[in-house]
Every structure is written in structure tokens, then in C-alpha cells.
Amino acid sequence: MSKLVTIYGGSGFVGRYIARRLANEGWRVRVAVRRPNEAMFVKPYGVVGQVEPILCNIRDDASVAAVMHGADAVVNCVGVLNELGKNEFDAVQAEGAARIARIAAEQGVARMVHISAIGADAESNSEYSRTKARGEAGVLAHMPNAVILRPSVIFGTEDQFFNRFAGMTRMGPFLPLVGADTKFQPVYVDDVAKAAVQGVLGQAEAGIYELGGPEVKSFRALMQQMLGVIHRRRVIIGVPFFAARIMAGVLDIAKFVSFQLFPNHILTRDQLKNLRRDNVVSEGAKGFDDLGIEPATLESVLPDYLWKFRPAGQYDDIQNSAGNLRI
């Protein structure tokens, strides 16, 4: 019988790519999510019944255990960039990750892959980064043979990075950036999925891997490259941190006093702390080279999904060519 993997957060940005690759490897895949009805798009990743979305709340022991029953491997892709309701950093990224690992150990699951993030640090002043570190510690305490992946900012068709800022270019001639000089090492989502699959298949040694693409660029340089891809000219404005701190504080207060009726999806004080630090692979860290994976470049991927932000969309190149014709 085919082996079974449970992927927590398997319909999310990274999880769906892992689910597709494991289905192609012949595994049966349980996609554990909060809203299974919104994850039906994963079913065609395999043959009938091979990939199934199933209800799970990682804040509950019984729920986590039920969807893990009989699994040969588990992958945890659950994380939050912004706290909302009961989905707080600690509950999801620290307690949730540790819960999955503890129950995996109790059930005798052979392998576990955990998606963390570059910058995970127990001593960080960012709650996001601290809880990522506590989550890693909780995983290793129960599953010491786990493979932990720390990607830099992830890009791909469904990303919330390039898509977000490309969308902002439609609103006016300016593109404001907080932390314009902060460096990133963007990594393609399917390359992260390849690394995760190696962990599930037992082809990667246990330990922590920091995953970054082949290019290290400042936030400003990344946006300039994006503007070139979408054929738009915008003035990039670097927002000083003192001004960003005021803005983030006001937005966080509005979220609090409105009892989260007005969630802050723009910029939080915690996100601002992370924007002060470079998001790149540490010197000497294990990474793609150790996994035998050659990561994709931004240039080879961005045009495949950012074309929709061009002035004439998919017809932009044709329109520009027509404009150069001489009668």
C-alpha cells in the first residue's frame, strides 16, 4: 500500500506545492486544514482519493492526532505573519509545532519536516521570530531526527510579496518601502517543496537548513527588478523607520480598540522589527547545496506570474511592438 503523509497547512502557499510533489511520488496525502471546503483544489493533484483535505485545528490535541493516525510522515507548514483572533504567534508557531511533533512521536511517525523561517531566534525582539525558534525547539525535543527548513522570503504564483507590491503600483506613481535597504534572498516556492520532499523521503539528513535563492538583493533592488518585469515606472520612496513606527503603532491600536474588526494587514510593529534585519542565509549554514538542489532565479520565474500587472496584461509586449511599427 502507498505510504501516507499528513501535511498540516497543506493547502497554503508552500503546502500545496509539497502536496503536489508527494502525490507525484505516489504517496497518499492528507491535507490538514481549518476549512476543507476551501481546499478542494488539492484533490486533482493525484488520482481519485489520493489527496484529501481534512478538517484540523492544530491548537487541539485530539484534532491533530486524528488526522495523523496511520501516517508514515508529517509535514508542518502552518505559520502566521499576523496575529488574528485565537491564531496568535505562540499558539500556532510554538505550541502548535510542538504539539504536532509530540503526537508524531507518540504515534511512532518515522519522519517529520517542519517549515520555519530565516531569522528564527529565541533572543529576538520580534515575537514572530521568537515563536519560530520556540517551535523549532519543540519539534526537536520530540522528533530529534526532524528536518527543519528555514526559507527566506518565498516567491511564486500565489506569493504575498511580489504580488502585493505589484498590485500597489496600480494605485499611483509612488511605491513606498519600509526597510528599503534591508537585504533578502528570495527563494522559489517549488524549491522549498523539493527540499521538504527530500526530508519526507529520507533523502536529507536531519537538521536545520537555511534556504535562499541565488541572489541577495536589497528590498529596493527587488522592487526595481519587479518594476522592470511589469513594465511600469514608479518612484520608490524609502519610508524612515521612525515614521513607519508611528504608522504601525496607529494601525495596531486601531486593531486593538476595534476588537480586531479592523485587522492590521498593512504593517505591524512586530513586522517592523523584522524589517530592520537582513533576511539572508547565515554563513556556514546547511542549505540547497547540501540537498543537491539548484534554486531558481527570480528572472526565470517572475515573468510567469507578474505579467498580469503590466499595463496591458498579457498583451503588453504585443502592444509595445505595435507602437514601434512605422507605416
C-alpha positions as CSV (number, residue, x, y, z in Angstrom):
1,M,0.0,0.0,0.0
2,S,1.2,3.5,-0.7
3,K,2.7,5.5,2.1
4,L,0.7,8.2,3.8
5,V,1.7,11.7,4.7
6,T,-0.2,14.3,6.7
7,I,0.6,17.9,5.7
8,Y,-0.6,20.5,8.2
9,G,-1.4,23.6,6.3
10,G,-1.2,21.6,3.1
11,S,-3.4,24.0,1.1
12,G,-1.3,27.0,1.9
13,F,1.2,28.7,-0.3
14,V,4.1,26.3,0.4
15,G,1.9,23.3,1.5
16,R,0.2,22.9,-1.9
17,Y,3.5,22.5,-3.7
18,I,4.6,19.9,-1.2
19,A,1.3,18.1,-1.6
20,R,1.6,18.0,-5.4
21,R,5.1,16.7,-5.4
22,L,4.4,14.0,-2.8
23,A,1.3,12.9,-4.8
24,N,3.6,12.6,-7.9
25,E,5.9,10.4,-5.8
26,G,2.9,8.1,-5.2
27,W,2.1,9.0,-1.6
28,R,-1.4,9.3,-0.2
29,V,-1.7,12.8,1.1
30,R,-3.9,14.1,3.9
31,V,-4.2,17.9,3.7
32,A,-5.0,19.0,7.2
33,V,-6.6,22.5,7.2
34,R,-9.1,24.6,9.1
35,R,-11.5,24.9,6.1
36,P,-11.5,21.7,4.0
37,N,-14.2,23.1,1.7
38,E,-11.8,25.8,0.6
39,A,-9.1,23.3,-0.1
40,M,-10.8,21.1,-2.7
41,F,-8.4,22.4,-5.3
42,V,-5.8,20.0,-4.0
43,K,-7.8,16.8,-4.9
44,P,-6.7,16.8,-8.6
45,Y,-3.0,16.7,-7.5
46,G,-3.4,12.9,-7.6
47,V,-5.8,10.2,-8.7
48,V,-9.2,9.8,-7.2
49,G,-8.9,9.6,-3.4
50,Q,-5.1,10.1,-3.3
51,V,-5.1,13.7,-2.0
52,E,-7.8,14.5,0.5
53,P,-8.4,17.8,2.5
54,I,-9.5,17.1,6.1
55,L,-10.5,19.3,9.0
56,C,-7.9,20.0,11.6
57,N,-7.2,22.6,14.3
58,I,-3.6,22.5,15.4
59,R,-4.5,24.1,18.7
60,D,-6.3,20.9,19.7
61,D,-4.6,17.6,20.6
62,A,-7.4,15.3,19.5
63,S,-7.8,17.1,16.2
64,V,-4.0,16.8,15.4
65,A,-3.9,13.2,16.4
66,A,-7.0,12.2,14.4
67,V,-5.6,13.4,11.1
68,M,-2.2,11.9,11.8
69,H,-3.4,8.4,12.5
70,G,-1.6,5.9,10.3
71,A,0.7,8.4,8.8
72,D,4.3,7.4,7.8
73,A,5.4,11.1,7.8
74,V,4.2,14.5,8.7
75,V,4.9,18.0,7.4
76,N,4.1,21.1,9.3
77,C,3.6,24.2,7.1
78,V,1.4,26.2,9.5
79,G,2.5,29.7,10.3
80,V,1.1,33.2,10.6
81,L,2.5,36.6,9.6
82,N,-0.1,38.5,11.6
83,E,-2.0,37.5,14.7
84,L,-5.8,37.4,14.3
85,G,-8.3,36.0,16.8
86,K,-7.0,32.8,18.5
87,N,-4.3,32.4,15.9
88,E,-1.6,34.0,17.9
89,F,2.1,33.5,17.2
90,D,2.7,31.4,20.3
91,A,-0.4,29.2,19.9
92,V,0.4,28.5,16.2
93,Q,4.1,28.7,15.7
94,A,5.4,27.5,19.1
95,E,2.7,25.4,20.8
96,G,1.2,24.1,17.5
97,A,4.5,22.9,16.1
98,A,5.5,21.3,19.4
99,R,2.1,19.6,19.6
100,I,2.4,18.1,16.1
101,A,5.9,16.8,17.0
102,R,4.9,15.3,20.3
103,I,1.9,13.5,18.8
104,A,4.1,12.3,15.9
105,A,6.5,10.8,18.5
106,E,3.6,9.2,20.4
107,Q,2.2,7.6,17.2
108,G,5.6,6.4,16.0
109,V,5.7,8.5,12.9
110,A,9.0,7.9,11.1
111,R,9.8,11.3,9.7
112,M,8.9,15.0,10.2
113,V,9.6,18.1,8.2
114,H,8.9,21.5,9.8
115,I,8.8,24.8,7.8
116,S,10.3,27.6,9.9
117,A,11.9,30.8,8.7
118,I,15.3,32.5,8.4
119,G,15.6,34.8,11.5
120,A,14.2,32.3,14.0
121,D,15.8,33.4,17.2
122,A,14.9,32.8,20.8
123,E,16.6,36.1,21.7
124,S,14.9,38.2,19.0
125,N,12.9,41.3,19.9
126,S,10.2,40.1,17.4
127,E,7.5,37.8,18.7
128,Y,7.3,36.2,15.3
129,S,11.0,35.3,15.3
130,R,10.9,34.1,19.0
131,T,7.9,31.8,18.4
132,K,9.5,30.4,15.3
133,A,12.6,29.5,17.4
134,R,10.4,28.0,20.2
135,G,8.6,26.0,17.6
136,E,11.9,24.6,16.3
137,A,12.9,23.7,19.8
138,G,9.6,22.0,20.5
139,V,9.9,19.9,17.3
140,L,13.5,18.8,18.1
141,A,12.6,18.0,21.7
142,H,10.1,15.3,20.5
143,M,11.4,14.5,17.0
144,P,15.2,14.9,17.1
145,N,15.5,13.4,13.6
146,A,13.3,16.1,12.1
147,V,14.3,18.1,9.0
148,I,13.7,21.9,9.7
149,L,13.7,24.3,6.7
150,R,14.2,28.0,7.2
151,P,13.4,29.8,3.9
152,S,14.0,33.5,3.2
153,V,11.1,35.4,1.7
154,I,9.3,32.9,-0.7
155,F,8.2,33.9,-4.2
156,G,5.9,32.1,-6.6
157,T,2.5,32.4,-8.3
158,E,0.5,32.8,-5.1
159,D,3.0,34.8,-3.1
160,Q,2.1,37.7,-0.9
161,F,5.3,39.6,-1.6
162,F,5.8,40.4,-5.2
163,N,2.0,40.2,-5.9
164,R,1.3,42.6,-3.1
165,F,3.8,45.3,-4.2
166,A,3.0,44.8,-7.9
167,G,-0.6,45.5,-7.0
168,M,0.3,48.7,-5.2
169,T,1.9,50.1,-8.4
170,R,-1.7,50.4,-9.8
171,M,-2.5,53.0,-7.2
172,G,-0.2,55.8,-8.1
173,P,3.3,57.0,-9.2
174,F,4.9,56.2,-5.9
175,L,5.9,52.9,-4.2
176,P,6.7,53.4,-0.5
177,L,9.0,50.9,1.1
178,V,9.9,50.3,4.8
179,G,13.4,48.9,5.2
180,A,14.3,49.7,1.6
181,D,18.0,48.8,2.3
182,T,17.2,45.5,4.1
183,K,18.6,42.5,2.2
184,F,16.6,39.5,1.2
185,Q,17.5,36.2,-0.5
186,P,14.2,35.2,-2.2
187,V,13.6,31.5,-2.7
188,Y,11.2,29.9,-5.2
189,V,8.4,28.1,-3.5
190,D,8.8,24.9,-5.5
191,D,12.4,24.7,-4.5
192,V,11.3,24.8,-0.9
193,A,8.9,22.0,-1.7
194,K,11.7,19.9,-3.3
195,A,13.7,20.2,0.0
196,A,10.6,19.2,2.0
197,V,10.0,16.1,-0.1
198,Q,13.6,15.0,0.4
199,G,13.0,15.2,4.1
200,V,9.9,13.1,3.8
201,L,11.6,10.5,1.6
202,G,14.6,10.3,4.0
203,Q,16.9,11.7,1.4
204,A,18.0,14.6,3.6
205,E,20.0,14.3,6.8
206,A,18.2,15.5,10.0
207,G,18.9,19.1,11.0
208,I,18.3,22.7,10.1
209,Y,18.6,24.0,6.5
210,E,18.5,27.7,5.6
211,L,17.1,28.1,2.1
212,G,17.8,31.2,0.0
213,G,17.8,31.7,-3.7
214,P,21.0,32.5,-5.8
215,E,20.5,36.3,-5.5
216,V,20.9,38.6,-2.4
217,K,19.4,42.0,-3.1
218,S,18.1,44.9,-1.1
219,F,14.3,45.4,-0.8
220,R,14.7,48.4,-3.1
221,A,16.6,46.4,-5.8
222,L,14.0,43.7,-5.7
223,M,11.2,46.2,-6.3
224,Q,13.2,47.7,-9.2
225,Q,13.5,44.3,-10.7
226,M,9.8,43.8,-10.3
227,L,9.0,47.1,-11.9
228,G,11.1,46.0,-14.9
229,V,9.1,42.8,-15.2
230,I,5.7,44.6,-15.1
231,H,6.8,47.4,-17.4
232,R,6.0,50.2,-15.0
233,R,7.9,53.2,-13.8
234,R,7.3,54.2,-10.2
235,V,9.2,56.4,-7.8
236,I,10.5,54.2,-4.9
237,I,10.3,56.1,-1.6
238,G,12.2,54.7,1.4
239,V,10.0,55.3,4.5
240,P,12.1,56.1,7.5
241,F,11.8,53.7,10.4
242,F,10.6,56.4,12.8
243,A,7.7,57.3,10.5
244,A,6.9,53.6,10.0
245,R,6.9,53.0,13.7
246,I,4.2,55.7,14.2
247,M,2.1,54.3,11.4
248,A,2.4,50.7,12.6
249,G,1.5,51.8,16.1
250,V,-1.6,53.6,15.0
251,L,-2.7,50.6,12.9
252,D,-2.1,48.2,15.8
253,I,-4.0,50.4,18.2
254,A,-6.9,50.6,15.7
255,K,-6.9,46.8,15.6
256,F,-7.0,46.5,19.4
257,V,-9.7,49.1,20.1
258,S,-11.9,47.7,17.4
259,F,-11.7,44.2,18.9
260,Q,-10.0,43.1,15.6
261,L,-12.9,44.3,13.4
262,F,-10.2,46.3,11.6
263,P,-7.3,43.8,11.4
264,N,-3.9,45.3,10.5
265,H,-2.8,43.7,7.2
266,I,-0.6,46.7,6.3
267,L,2.3,47.0,8.8
268,T,2.5,45.8,12.4
269,R,5.1,46.8,15.0
270,D,6.3,43.2,15.1
271,Q,6.8,43.1,11.3
272,L,8.7,46.4,11.5
273,K,11.2,44.8,13.9
274,N,12.0,42.1,11.4
275,L,12.4,44.6,8.6
276,R,15.4,46.1,10.4
277,R,17.3,42.8,9.9
278,D,18.7,41.2,6.7
279,N,16.8,38.1,5.7
280,V,19.6,36.0,4.2
281,V,21.3,32.6,4.7
282,S,23.8,32.6,7.5
283,E,27.4,31.9,6.8
284,G,28.2,28.2,7.2
285,A,24.5,27.1,7.4
286,K,23.4,24.0,5.6
287,G,21.3,24.8,2.5
288,F,20.4,23.9,-1.0
289,D,24.0,22.7,-1.9
290,D,23.7,20.1,0.8
291,L,20.5,18.9,-0.7
292,G,21.7,18.9,-4.3
293,I,19.1,21.4,-5.4
294,E,19.9,24.3,-7.7
295,P,17.5,27.1,-6.8
296,A,15.6,29.0,-9.5
297,T,16.4,32.6,-10.2
298,L,14.0,35.5,-9.9
299,E,14.5,36.3,-13.6
300,S,13.3,32.8,-14.6
301,V,10.1,32.8,-12.6
302,L,8.7,36.4,-12.0
303,P,7.5,37.0,-15.7
304,D,5.4,33.8,-15.5
305,Y,3.0,35.3,-13.0
306,L,3.6,39.0,-12.7
307,W,2.6,39.7,-16.3
308,K,-1.0,40.4,-15.1
309,F,0.2,43.6,-13.5
310,R,1.6,45.0,-16.8
311,P,-0.4,48.0,-18.3
312,A,-1.9,45.8,-21.0
313,G,-1.5,42.4,-19.2
314,Q,-0.6,39.5,-21.4
315,Y,-0.8,41.8,-24.5
316,D,1.7,44.3,-23.2
317,D,4.6,43.1,-25.3
318,I,2.4,42.9,-28.4
319,Q,1.1,46.4,-27.8
320,N,4.6,47.8,-27.3
321,S,5.8,46.1,-30.5
322,A,2.9,47.5,-32.4
323,G,3.7,51.0,-31.2
324,N,7.2,50.7,-32.7
325,L,5.9,49.9,-36.2
326,R,6.3,52.6,-38.8
327,I,3.8,53.0,-41.6
